[in-house]
């Protein structure tokens, strides 16, 4: 075998091993960032403060059709799992006007935590989130186990919730 072939095989093996590690790692991809946000109710919510329970964080915008389309699913998920420990946190992007955010929240009767990322601190902490919807499922241990730009795969989220919440 040529050196080039051996090198190619080694690179493929490392990539496969790394992919398997990320896929099989029970602790998740990376720790969730410790950010605190002001909710529309004037309270402070800390991602670190929610540790010990699963959290679904979703960055959204009032002008994002996909974000608006997923809201009924988020409400349903909140209603089904909140009593068992799930927290859903919707984070409105910094470019959204507060009155528009309030209008959407009131019109859609969103029962879960809504915060506005006024200074983009949360978007930066979660890895430079710029597009919406972008969602993160955080394990009770505080690790990001699922990250999605675009429509959420609800089956993946619910499988994890059932595993954690029984």
Backbone as CSV, one residue per row, in Angstrom:
resi,resn,N_x,N_y,N_z,CA_x,CA_y,CA_z,C_x,C_y,C_z
1,UNK,0.824,-1.182,0.000,0.000,0.000,0.000,0.869,1.246,0.000
2,UNK,0.389,2.232,-0.698,1.110,3.494,-0.746,0.826,4.312,0.512
3,UNK,1.753,5.187,0.811,1.617,6.057,1.979,0.351,6.899,1.877
4,UNK,0.030,7.352,0.682,-1.159,8.168,0.474,-2.423,7.380,0.807
5,UNK,-2.478,6.109,0.434,-3.631,5.265,0.735,-3.776,5.047,2.238
6,UNK,-2.661,4.806,2.895,-2.677,4.593,4.345,-3.156,5.856,5.057
7,UNK,-2.681,7.005,4.598,-3.097,8.276,5.182,-4.599,8.496,4.981
8,UNK,-5.099,8.200,3.798,-6.527,8.361,3.514,-7.360,7.455,4.414
9,UNK,-6.931,6.223,4.589,-7.652,5.283,5.454,-7.630,5.774,6.901
10,UNK,-6.496,6.286,7.338,-6.374,6.792,8.710,-7.299,7.988,8.936
11,UNK,-7.378,8.878,7.966,-8.248,10.054,8.087,-9.705,9.622,8.165
12,UNK,-10.106,8.695,7.308,-11.484,8.198,7.326,-11.787,7.540,8.672
13,UNK,-10.849,6.752,9.184,-11.051,6.074,10.471,-11.231,7.083,11.601
14,UNK,-10.441,8.145,11.600,-10.554,9.170,12.633,-11.904,9.882,12.531
15,UNK,-12.331,10.202,11.317,-13.622,10.862,11.130,-14.771,9.974,11.587
16,UNK,-14.722,8.701,11.241,-15.769,7.762,11.656,-15.781,7.635,13.178
17,UNK,-14.614,7.498,13.785,-14.530,7.372,15.243,-15.070,8.629,15.929
18,UNK,-14.714,9.792,15.408,-15.213,11.044,15.982,-16.719,11.163,15.849
19,UNK,-17.239,10.796,14.690,-18.685,10.822,14.477,-19.409,9.869,15.410
20,UNK,-18.873,8.672,15.565,-19.472,7.705,16.490,-19.432,8.212,17.926
21,UNK,-18.336,8.828,18.301,-18.238,9.369,19.656,-19.337,10.405,19.903
22,UNK,-19.495,11.336,18.958,-20.521,12.365,19.125,-21.920,11.769,19.119
23,UNK,-22.125,10.765,18.284,-23.444,10.165,18.159,-23.791,9.343,19.393
24,UNK,-22.830,8.640,19.926,-23.079,7.733,21.043,-22.830,8.357,22.416
25,UNK,-22.185,9.498,22.459,-21.827,10.100,23.750,-23.082,10.458,24.546
26,UNK,-23.301,9.834,25.695,-24.509,10.104,26.468,-24.542,11.506,27.062
27,UNK,-23.395,12.112,27.228,-23.363,13.428,27.857,-23.680,14.559,26.884
28,UNK,-23.855,14.277,25.607,-24.233,15.302,24.652,-23.045,15.935,23.963
29,UNK,-23.345,16.909,23.137,-22.332,17.532,22.302,-21.424,18.476,23.075
30,UNK,-22.020,19.364,23.865,-21.218,20.333,24.621,-22.089,20.888,25.746
31,UNK,-21.464,21.498,26.727,-22.257,22.079,27.814,-23.094,23.253,27.300
32,UNK,-24.278,23.380,27.841,-25.108,24.536,27.505,-24.469,25.775,28.119
33,UNK,-24.505,26.895,27.412,-23.903,28.110,27.967,-24.697,28.622,29.165
34,UNK,-24.020,29.288,30.054,-24.663,29.864,31.230,-25.027,31.305,30.914
35,UNK,-26.237,31.491,30.421,-26.711,32.841,30.104,-27.966,33.128,30.926
36,UNK,-28.152,34.385,31.240,-29.352,34.837,31.939,-30.055,35.845,31.050
37,UNK,-31.367,35.745,31.030,-32.175,36.621,30.185,-33.348,37.173,30.976
38,UNK,-33.808,38.329,30.555,-35.006,38.912,31.142,-36.214,38.413,30.355
39,UNK,-37.205,37.874,31.075,-38.422,37.411,30.418,-39.338,38.602,30.160
40,UNK,-40.365,38.374,29.376,-41.328,39.446,29.118,-42.073,39.830,30.390
41,UNK,-42.101,38.926,31.371,-42.755,39.219,32.651,-41.856,40.010,33.590
42,UNK,-40.626,40.301,33.163,-39.702,41.057,33.993,-38.869,40.210,34.935
43,UNK,-39.024,38.893,34.854,-38.224,37.995,35.689,-36.931,37.657,34.957
44,UNK,-35.979,37.102,35.697,-34.729,36.661,35.094,-34.726,35.149,35.037
45,UNK,-34.394,34.613,33.880,-34.260,33.168,33.723,-32.809,32.873,33.366
46,UNK,-32.256,31.894,34.055,-30.877,31.480,33.814,-30.891,30.053,33.291
47,UNK,-30.212,29.816,32.189,-30.135,28.457,31.644,-29.476,27.540,32.673
48,UNK,-28.442,28.026,33.336,-27.781,27.230,34.374,-28.733,26.956,35.540
49,UNK,-29.597,27.898,35.835,-30.558,27.737,36.921,-31.610,26.678,36.645
50,UNK,-31.765,26.297,35.385,-32.731,25.261,35.008,-32.106,23.872,34.996
51,UNK,-30.844,23.799,35.370,-30.154,22.509,35.382,-30.887,21.530,36.299
52,UNK,-30.893,20.270,35.904,-31.622,19.255,36.650,-32.918,18.877,35.967
53,UNK,-33.275,19.633,34.948,-34.465,19.327,34.165,-34.149,19.554,32.690
54,UNK,-34.850,18.860,31.801,-34.611,19.110,30.382,-35.147,20.485,29.983
55,UNK,-34.455,21.103,29.038,-34.838,22.436,28.564,-34.773,22.434,27.042
56,UNK,-35.812,22.944,26.415,-35.796,23.164,24.974,-35.722,24.668,24.761
57,UNK,-34.604,25.128,24.228,-34.400,26.545,23.929,-34.604,26.726,22.437
58,UNK,-35.442,27.680,22.075,-35.634,27.952,20.654,-35.522,29.455,20.400
59,UNK,-34.621,29.806,19.509,-34.466,31.193,19.068,-35.462,31.423,17.937
60,UNK,-36.218,32.510,18.021,-37.262,32.761,17.043,-37.356,34.253,16.742
61,UNK,-38.109,34.548,15.696,-38.335,35.942,15.304,-39.792,36.102,14.887
62,UNK,-40.323,37.274,15.110,-41.725,37.530,14.771,-41.959,37.501,13.265
63,UNK,-40.910,37.718,12.491,-41.026,37.740,11.027,-40.673,36.399,10.387
64,UNK,-40.498,35.369,11.191,-40.060,34.055,10.710,-41.266,33.119,10.592
65,UNK,-41.705,32.793,9.364,-42.865,31.909,9.193,-42.680,30.533,9.840
66,UNK,-41.492,29.972,9.748,-41.248,28.659,10.364,-41.368,28.736,11.884
67,UNK,-40.919,29.847,12.448,-41.006,30.028,13.905,-42.467,30.066,14.349
68,UNK,-43.266,30.817,13.619,-44.686,30.936,13.953,-45.371,29.583,13.761
69,UNK,-44.997,28.873,12.704,-45.591,27.566,12.402,-45.283,26.532,13.490
70,UNK,-44.118,26.617,14.134,-43.769,25.620,15.152,-44.350,25.947,16.531
71,UNK,-44.891,27.131,16.714,-45.400,27.523,18.032,-46.491,26.596,18.574
72,UNK,-47.475,26.167,17.774,-48.462,25.224,18.321,-47.820,23.923,18.812
73,UNK,-46.776,23.468,18.142,-46.067,22.261,18.586,-45.352,22.517,19.911
74,UNK,-44.765,23.699,20.046,-44.084,24.052,21.298,-45.084,24.144,22.452
75,UNK,-46.256,24.718,22.175,-47.309,24.799,23.195,-47.726,23.390,23.613
76,UNK,-47.945,22.523,22.630,-48.345,21.142,22.917,-47.268,20.417,23.732
77,UNK,-46.014,20.587,23.338,-44.903,19.961,24.057,-44.848,20.472,25.502
78,UNK,-45.001,21.775,25.661,-45.011,22.376,26.997,-46.151,21.793,27.834
79,UNK,-47.342,21.725,27.267,-48.497,21.221,28.010,-48.329,19.749,28.383
80,UNK,-47.715,18.973,27.522,-47.560,17.544,27.764,-46.464,17.239,28.785
81,UNK,-45.370,18.003,28.766,-44.198,17.639,29.566,-43.829,18.609,30.689
82,UNK,-44.420,19.781,30.740,-44.002,20.760,31.748,-44.218,20.260,33.175
83,UNK,-45.340,19.622,33.434,-45.609,19.112,34.784,-44.613,18.028,35.185
84,UNK,-43.985,17.402,34.185,-43.003,16.351,34.462,-41.577,16.905,34.504
85,UNK,-41.412,18.209,34.234,-40.094,18.815,34.399,-39.535,19.592,33.226
86,UNK,-40.130,19.484,32.041,-39.595,20.199,30.874,-39.830,21.698,30.994
87,UNK,-38.817,22.467,30.652,-38.982,23.909,30.469,-38.725,24.228,29.005
88,UNK,-39.639,24.962,28.406,-39.456,25.474,27.049,-39.137,26.954,27.199
89,UNK,-38.067,27.388,26.546,-37.657,28.791,26.611,-37.568,29.319,25.185
90,UNK,-38.462,30.238,24.848,-38.425,30.893,23.551,-37.642,32.190,23.682
91,UNK,-36.622,32.345,22.853,-35.790,33.548,22.915,-35.975,34.337,21.626
92,UNK,-36.616,35.498,21.748,-36.816,36.369,20.592,-35.492,37.051,20.250
93,UNK,-35.229,37.150,18.966,-33.968,37.723,18.502,-33.883,39.216,18.833
94,UNK,-32.674,39.714,18.900,-32.426,41.098,19.313,-33.040,42.120,18.359
95,UNK,-33.199,41.743,17.096,-33.730,42.708,16.125,-35.254,42.810,16.164
96,UNK,-35.912,41.960,16.942,-37.369,42.038,17.075,-37.756,43.167,18.018
97,UNK,-38.761,43.921,17.634,-39.273,44.968,18.517,-40.063,44.320,19.648
98,UNK,-39.896,44.840,20.845,-40.548,44.270,22.030,-42.069,44.237,21.886
99,UNK,-42.657,45.281,21.296,-44.117,45.294,21.145,-44.584,44.215,20.172
100,UNK,-43.787,43.908,19.156,-44.135,42.831,18.225,-44.042,41.474,18.918
101,UNK,-43.017,41.307,19.738,-42.855,40.049,20.485,-44.047,39.853,21.411
102,UNK,-44.414,40.904,22.152,-45.554,40.809,23.067,-46.840,40.469,22.320
103,UNK,-47.021,41.077,21.173,-48.234,40.831,20.386,-48.326,39.360,19.969
104,UNK,-47.230,38.797,19.488,-47.231,37.386,19.088,-47.500,36.496,20.298
105,UNK,-46.852,36.785,21.409,-47.017,35.976,22.624,-48.470,36.013,23.097
106,UNK,-49.076,37.195,23.085,-50.464,37.322,23.535,-51.432,36.697,22.540
107,UNK,-51.242,36.950,21.257,-52.128,36.408,20.230,-52.105,34.889,20.219
108,UNK,-50.937,34.321,20.392,-50.772,32.858,20.339,-50.905,32.205,21.711
109,UNK,-51.103,33.017,22.749,-51.257,32.517,24.126,-50.149,31.531,24.486
110,UNK,-48.916,31.970,24.323,-47.769,31.095,24.588,-47.584,30.931,26.098
111,UNK,-47.684,29.691,26.603,-47.619,29.463,28.045,-46.207,29.261,28.590
112,UNK,-45.251,29.129,27.706,-43.885,28.844,28.147,-43.090,30.142,28.295
113,UNK,-41.876,30.012,28.817,-41.017,31.171,29.089,-40.627,31.856,27.780
114,UNK,-40.828,33.165,27.733,-40.408,33.962,26.577,-39.471,35.057,27.078
115,UNK,-38.324,35.141,26.437,-37.344,36.177,26.772,-36.917,36.853,25.475
116,UNK,-36.390,38.041,25.585,-35.858,38.731,24.419,-34.361,38.925,24.608
117,UNK,-33.626,38.535,23.580,-32.159,38.611,23.606,-31.735,40.005,23.151
118,UNK,-31.985,40.991,23.994,-31.815,42.398,23.632,-30.422,42.713,23.106
119,UNK,-29.396,42.177,23.743,-28.023,42.506,23.348,-27.320,41.378,22.588
120,UNK,-28.070,40.382,22.152,-27.539,39.220,21.403,-26.578,38.354,22.217
121,UNK,-26.561,38.534,23.526,-25.656,37.751,24.376,-25.968,36.251,24.299
122,UNK,-27.244,35.896,24.352,-27.614,34.474,24.297,-27.292,33.883,22.928
123,UNK,-27.598,34.626,21.868,-27.300,34.138,20.514,-25.808,33.877,20.353
124,UNK,-24.985,34.758,20.878,-23.533,34.560,20.811,-23.106,33.366,21.649
125,UNK,-23.665,33.246,22.850,-23.275,32.160,23.757,-23.641,30.788,23.205
126,UNK,-24.729,30.720,22.458,-25.162,29.449,21.876,-24.492,29.171,20.529
127,UNK,-23.497,29.947,20.172,-22.738,29.658,18.953,-23.057,30.563,17.784
128,UNK,-23.238,31.838,18.058,-23.492,32.824,16.999,-24.780,32.524,16.230
129,UNK,-25.877,32.296,16.939,-27.163,32.054,16.287,-27.557,33.310,15.527
130,UNK,-27.829,33.153,14.249,-28.242,34.291,13.419,-29.535,34.013,12.675
131,UNK,-29.792,32.729,12.409,-30.977,32.345,11.644,-31.994,31.683,12.557
132,UNK,-33.265,31.840,12.193,-34.334,31.262,13.003,-35.238,30.391,12.143
133,UNK,-35.884,29.419,12.770,-35.712,28.993,14.149,-34.432,28.171,14.323
134,UNK,-33.777,28.359,15.436,-32.645,27.523,15.840,-32.958,27.034,17.244
135,UNK,-32.926,25.718,17.416,-33.345,25.114,18.678,-32.257,24.235,19.273
136,UNK,-32.273,24.152,20.596,-31.304,23.361,21.353,-32.055,22.587,22.426
137,UNK,-31.868,21.276,22.452,-32.417,20.465,23.532,-31.284,20.208,24.515
138,UNK,-31.519,20.588,25.754,-30.498,20.484,26.802,-30.923,19.402,27.787
139,UNK,-30.010,18.493,28.062,-30.287,17.392,28.989,-30.373,17.913,30.423
140,UNK,-30.943,17.113,31.333,-30.965,17.529,32.738,-29.562,17.763,33.309
141,UNK,-28.555,17.154,32.688,-27.168,17.352,33.133,-26.560,18.636,32.578
142,UNK,-27.323,19.370,31.756,-26.846,20.644,31.237,-26.038,20.555,29.960
143,UNK,-26.227,19.467,29.189,-25.487,19.293,27.935,-26.449,19.413,26.754
144,UNK,-25.968,20.051,25.697,-26.760,20.151,24.471,-26.695,18.796,23.776
145,UNK,-27.857,18.160,23.629,-27.895,16.837,23.008,-28.499,16.875,21.609
146,UNK,-29.136,17.995,21.273,-29.754,18.128,19.952,-29.746,19.606,19.602
147,UNK,-29.334,19.888,18.379,-29.290,21.264,17.887,-29.844,21.244,16.482
148,UNK,-30.729,22.196,16.162,-31.353,22.172,14.843,-31.620,23.582,14.353
149,UNK,-31.169,23.855,13.155,-31.542,25.073,12.442,-32.689,24.678,11.531
150,UNK,-33.819,25.331,11.668,-34.995,24.963,10.873,-35.982,24.185,11.725
151,UNK,-36.870,23.477,11.034,-37.936,22.755,11.725,-37.387,21.672,12.647
152,UNK,-37.905,21.635,13.852,-37.496,20.659,14.862,-37.967,19.269,14.461
153,UNK,-37.133,18.269,14.713,-37.542,16.872,14.570,-38.191,16.487,15.899
154,UNK,-39.511,16.559,15.947,-40.244,16.350,17.193,-40.043,14.946,17.755
155,UNK,-39.868,13.950,16.880,-39.642,12.578,17.351,-38.355,12.487,18.168
156,UNK,-37.300,13.142,17.700,-36.023,13.131,18.427,-36.201,13.785,19.798
157,UNK,-36.876,14.911,19.828,-37.084,15.627,21.087,-37.898,14.765,22.052
158,UNK,-38.989,14.196,21.573,-39.857,13.414,22.462,-39.193,12.125,22.931
159,UNK,-38.408,11.498,22.088,-37.673,10.294,22.521,-36.762,10.623,23.700
160,UNK,-36.045,11.729,23.586,-35.163,12.144,24.682,-35.963,12.504,25.934
161,UNK,-37.061,13.221,25.763,-37.877,13.600,26.923,-38.428,12.368,27.635
162,UNK,-38.896,11.393,26.877,-39.422,10.161,27.489,-38.321,9.425,28.248
163,UNK,-37.141,9.434,27.692,-36.012,8.761,28.347,-35.662,9.462,29.668
164,UNK,-35.680,10.797,29.655,-35.309,11.550,30.853,-36.426,11.620,31.888
165,UNK,-37.665,11.749,31.398,-38.780,12.009,32.311,-39.608,10.771,32.621
166,UNK,-39.307,9.677,31.933,-39.985,8.407,32.212,-41.381,8.298,31.730
